[in-house]
Each structure stands twice: as C-alpha cells, then as structure tokens.
Amino acid sequence: MKFLKTLLSITMVALAALNNPAAAQGAPGKSRLQTIMERGTLRVGTTGDFNPMSIRDAATNTYRGFDVEAMEQLAKDMGVKVEWVPAEWATLVAGITSNRYDIFSGASLSMARARVVAFSDPYIEAGTVPVIRRADAARLTSWSDLNRSGTQIAVSLGTVFEEQAKAHFPQATVRAIEKPATGYQEVLAGRAVATITSNVEAATLVKTYPNLAVISKAELRNKRPFAYPMPQGDPVWTTFVNNWVALKKSEGYFDALEAKWLGR
C-alpha cells in the first residue's frame, strides 16, 4: 500500500504537464486520477453477463468475477470505493466517451475500439472457440464444419464475436442476438447450431450447461489481449492504471485470479 501511494503521488505530479500543460503552470485543470481521488469513488462500467469475468446477481444487484475482483482491488489500492455502473457491450465505447464511468472492467482489445478509447496494458490473453450442443459433437469437429449454407450461428449484438462470426462463417447465416437473449441460449434452445465466444466464457458455460460443448479439434482463433478501456487524452490516468497492472503482474496477482476463476 505504501508503494502504491508513492506511485500515485509520482504519477500525478510527474505527468501533470503531459495531461494538462496549463495545469502544470498553475492554471485550473486536473487529471481523471485527481478527480477520482477527490471524489472518493472509482466509477467502473461492467455488464454483469460475462461469466466468469463479470457476473451480476439480480437478487442482490451485486457483482462478482475475475474482472470484478480486480477492479475492487484497484479501488482498494487507490484508497477509494467502487461505484458499479451497469453497461452493455453494444454501448461500451459510448459509456466511456460520455463520461458515464472512469474505466471499464475489462474487454478484449480491438482496433475499432482503440480508435475511440484508450486501453491499458493487457492483463490476460484469450481466444475464440465455437460452442455447440454436446449431442452434435460427433459430427461437428472443426470450424469448417460450421461454415456451411443453412447453418445458423448466433452471437451477441455489439460484441467482437459478431464481427468474427461474419469473417469465419461467410457461407453460414450469422444472427446477432439482442439482450437479454444470448448466443449460447439460442444454441441450447435449438434455434442455432453454434455460437462463438472466448475460451474464458466457454470454460464456464460447459460446466454450467452439460448439454453444451466446445468443438474438440477447434483451435483458438482471434487470440487477443484483455485490457481495461478508459477515456483517451489522459496520460496521467492511463499511466497510473498501466503501472498498477505491471505491479500486480509482478506480484502474481493476475495468476492467482486465473487459478481461482478460470481454473488454470
């Protein structure tokens, strides 16, 4: 904690000029980091629908998961409280640019998003896999088995998987599903042959729903880092979060979260 407080002070002072030259010369202005510290709360956007990363308990309106625990630790290390802001994948970027939250709880890095928001350094890496009904596992053993005319592929609207599905299955029919429905629910209901998602979520899905399976011979595609989306134009805040990620990696914190939530 003492080290992190020192890091906080150094980051705020040494980079103030980069964030706001006028502020460095005594004129009004502050970084988001300063605003968070003065406010006493870290506003975190999260969807609550990405098991095991962010899971919302509707009965108690509370969140849990890998990313939730990490954001709680970030707030604790900063000496502030977390203020959870409900978010949706389709409006993730808009939530940041409209200042609804200071940081998003974690998302795959894409160039489309990076044009509009800043990303922290990555904290884990994941890849995409196809999820099907276990009853179809004998006849569907590869990505190419799904790329056929008449095959229904269901994915969640606004996610990176919508773009990926269109690229991987040009011969199939890709359906973008709006919340509260999900791609895997369409597969369970028999309205779709498959969905695609990260191997992170797939590992939890097949444990939760025994009727689902990951295609056995399907390699990981679209390998990508997970990072924390933040507003652009604030190097003080971005640098502080990057320093926090680096520190937690060196301490083995993210390794422990992977063992707890991802079973690896």
Backbone hydrogen bonds, N-H to C=O, Kabsch-Sander energy under -0.5 kcal/mol:
donor,donor_aa,acceptor,acceptor_aa,energy
5,K,1,M,-2.3
6,T,2,K,-2.0
7,L,3,F,-2.5
8,L,4,L,-2.5
9,S,5,K,-2.2
10,I,6,T,-2.6
11,T,7,L,-2.6
12,M,8,L,-2.3
13,V,9,S,-2.2
14,A,10,I,-2.8
15,L,11,T,-1.6
16,A,13,V,-0.7
19,N,15,L,-1.9
20,N,16,A,-2.7
23,A,20,N,-0.6
24,A,20,N,-1.6
25,Q,21,P,-0.9
25,Q,22,A,-0.6
26,G,23,A,-1.7
27,A,22,A,-2.5
35,T,31,S,-1.9
36,I,32,R,-2.7
37,M,33,L,-2.2
38,E,34,Q,-2.4
39,R,35,T,-2.6
40,G,36,I,-2.5
41,T,36,I,-0.7
42,L,81,K,-3.2
43,R,41,T,-0.6
44,V,42,L,-0.7
44,V,83,E,-2.3
45,G,43,R,-0.5
45,G,103,I,-2.3
46,T,85,V,-1.9
50,F,54,S,-2.2
51,N,49,D,-0.6
53,M,50,F,-1.9
54,S,50,F,-2.8
55,I,64,R,-3.0
56,R,48,G,-2.3
57,D,62,T,-3.2
58,A,56,R,-0.8
61,N,57,D,-2.2
62,T,57,D,-1.0
64,R,55,I,-1.9
66,F,52,P,-2.4
67,D,53,M,-0.9
68,V,53,M,-1.4
69,E,65,G,-2.8
70,A,66,F,-2.0
71,M,67,D,-2.3
72,E,68,V,-2.2
73,Q,69,E,-1.9
74,L,70,A,-2.3
75,A,71,M,-2.4
76,K,72,E,-2.2
77,D,73,Q,-2.8
78,M,74,L,-1.6
79,G,75,A,-0.9
79,G,76,K,-0.7
80,V,75,A,-2.6
81,K,40,G,-2.3
83,E,42,L,-2.7
84,W,82,V,-0.6
85,V,44,V,-3.1
87,A,46,T,-2.0
91,T,88,E,-0.8
92,L,89,W,-1.4
95,G,91,T,-2.3
96,I,92,L,-1.2
97,T,93,V,-2.6
98,S,94,A,-1.9
99,N,96,I,-1.6
100,R,95,G,-2.6
101,Y,95,G,-0.9
102,D,43,R,-1.9
103,I,43,R,-1.4
104,F,229,P,-2.3
105,S,45,G,-2.8
107,A,227,A,-2.4
109,L,225,P,-2.6
114,A,110,S,-2.4
115,R,111,M,-1.1
116,V,113,R,-1.7
117,V,113,R,-2.6
118,A,230,M,-2.6
120,S,228,Y,-1.4
123,Y,226,F,-2.6
124,I,226,F,-0.9
126,A,224,R,-2.8
128,T,221,R,-3.5
129,V,197,T,-2.8
131,V,195,T,-3.2
132,I,213,A,-2.8
133,R,193,V,-0.6
134,R,211,N,-3.9
136,D,133,R,-1.9
137,A,134,R,-1.5
139,R,136,D,-0.8
140,L,136,D,-1.9
141,T,139,R,-0.7
146,L,143,W,-1.5
147,N,143,W,-0.8
148,R,146,L,-2.0
151,T,148,R,-2.0
153,I,151,T,-0.6
153,I,173,T,-3.1
154,A,152,Q,-0.5
154,A,194,A,-2.4
155,V,175,R,-2.5
157,L,177,I,-2.9
159,T,156,S,-1.5
162,E,159,T,-1.0
163,E,159,T,-0.8
164,Q,160,V,-2.2
165,A,161,F,-2.6
166,K,162,E,-1.6
167,A,163,E,-1.4
168,H,164,Q,-2.8
169,F,165,A,-2.4
172,A,169,F,-0.5
173,T,151,T,-3.0
174,V,172,A,-0.6
175,R,153,I,-3.3
175,R,173,T,-0.6
176,A,174,V,-0.5
177,I,155,V,-3.7
177,I,175,R,-0.6
181,A,178,E,-1.3
186,E,182,T,-1.4
187,V,183,G,-1.5
188,L,184,Y,-2.6
189,A,185,Q,-2.1
190,G,187,V,-1.2
191,R,186,E,-2.0
192,A,186,E,-1.2
193,V,152,Q,-2.3
194,A,152,Q,-1.5
195,T,131,V,-2.0
197,T,129,V,-2.1
199,N,127,G,-2.6
202,A,198,S,-2.6
203,A,199,N,-1.7
204,T,200,V,-0.9
205,L,201,E,-2.5
206,V,202,A,-2.3
207,K,203,A,-0.6
208,T,204,T,-2.4
209,Y,205,L,-3.2
212,L,209,Y,-2.3
213,A,132,I,-2.5
215,I,130,P,-1.7
217,K,141,T,-0.6
218,A,215,I,-1.2
219,E,217,K,-0.6
221,R,128,T,-2.0
224,R,126,A,-2.9
226,F,124,I,-3.1
227,A,107,A,-2.6
230,M,118,A,-3.0
238,T,234,D,-2.3
239,T,235,P,-2.4
240,F,236,V,-2.0
241,V,237,W,-2.2
242,N,238,T,-2.4
243,N,239,T,-2.5
244,W,240,F,-2.1
245,V,241,V,-2.6
246,A,242,N,-2.4
247,L,243,N,-2.4
248,K,244,W,-2.6
249,K,245,V,-2.3
250,S,246,A,-2.2
251,E,247,L,-1.6
252,G,248,K,-0.5
252,G,249,K,-1.3
253,Y,248,K,-2.3
254,F,248,K,-0.6
256,A,252,G,-1.9
257,L,253,Y,-1.8
258,E,254,F,-2.3
259,A,255,D,-2.1
260,K,256,A,-2.0
261,W,257,L,-3.0
262,L,257,L,-0.5
262,L,258,E,-2.1
263,G,258,E,-0.8
264,R,258,E,-1.1
